[in-house]
Amino acid sequence: MRVLIATLGVALALAGCSALPSTGPLSDDVVKLADNEIEKRYVLVDVDDRTVAILSKYQGPSLRARFGDYRPAPQIRIGIGDEVRVTVWEAAAGGLFSAPVTDRFSAGSRSAVIPDQMVTQDGTIAVPYAGRINVVGKTPSEVEQVILSGLAGKAIEPQALVTVTRSLSNSVTVTGEVTNGARIPLSPRGDRIMDVIGTAGGVRGTVHETFVRLTRGNSTITVPLENILANPQENVFMRPGDILTLVREPQTYTTFGAIGANTVVPFGKIGLSLEEAIAKAGGLSDFRSDPDGIFLLRFEPPSVVRELVPGRDIDARERLIPVVYRLSLRDPKSYFLARTFRMRDKDVLYVANASSVELQKFLTLISTITGPVSTGVTAAAVAKQ
């Protein structure tokens, strides 16, 4: 009997604990695979003061950094498709744009309003007695001077007022998670992102799940709405032709291993820390987790990896590199580091099983196999008596 038990024990030991059911690799397995110089599956980085300082410099995309344009919008200029209204006054009645005196009690009309007209494809509008006036690229005051020049010698000391009643060329488009998506004209004083969102009726969804996507020319950038609210410098001025789209994108991370719940967890806020992420998932499992085996998996751009691991050979074709961040909660300082380490959307949080858990599984398996044999031997012995 003893020989049988010993034989089974040796066989299972040779098979190794890797043959036992597990929620994932042990801490040592993660380290070994990272140190494999042949495959180089991922980069392993310990979470320390240096790591946190490097990552804190990479806060994601920035409207201010991308567009670098914080000045008010330029003076409104007329463009094709705009609607323009022209009013002309004369110094005395009886002129081209004024009505004659009909009786001694009336001075007669001295002005006329030319109905709203759209700027044509050739960039002109029509003004009686002045002909077609080129207005594209001009300000209303500049168009007024052109009209007066065209009426010189024809009208009686004319004065003109040009009003842009509908400006398509000086507007922005707002769509997505806003109450009233529309094309919104920009005011001469300049309108920032939050001004335009307010004009569109505000945000429909929750702020922490809303992202602002600004398209300007051939560039598009997406940032959390909370970043704009928290950092006024991100609330840049809108420019004519901009497209502003509000997108609802709930941020989540996934948890595996010896942690309270193996599931997909919503952030619930912007700026979630690793400490908060562990707590939201139910914390570490007391009887299974390895405090030295807290791993966060994500993809990083080569520029970040070069700073985290100087001298590492990086393939020029790699746009994103898998990185595994390791945190040990045996050191009390790690709790403070976890508070300053920021989670990102689609991060994977994995907590390895302690080695003792695998040993316990091994012993349980031995007991399961040898139990029936031991019972049979005992029964046989009793029968002989």
Secondary structure, DSSP 8 states (H G I E B T S, - for coil): -HHHHHHHHHHHHHH-GGGS--SS--HHHHHHHHT-TTT---EEEE-SHHHHHHHHT-----HHHHH---S--------TT-EEEEEEE-SSTTSTTS----STT-----EEEEEEEE--TTSEEEETTTEEEE-TT--HHHHHHHHHHHHTTTSSS-EEEEEEEE-STTEEEEEESBSS-EEEE--TT--BHHHHHHHTT-BSS-GGGEEEEEEETTEEEEEEHHHHHH-GGGS-B--TT-EEEEEE---EEEEEESBS--SEEE--SSS-BHHHHHHHTT-B-TTTEEEEEEEEEEEE-HHHHHHHSTT----TT-SSEEEEEEE-TTSTHHHHHHHHSB--TT-EEEEEE-HHHHHHHHHHHHHHHHHHHHHHHHHHHHHH-
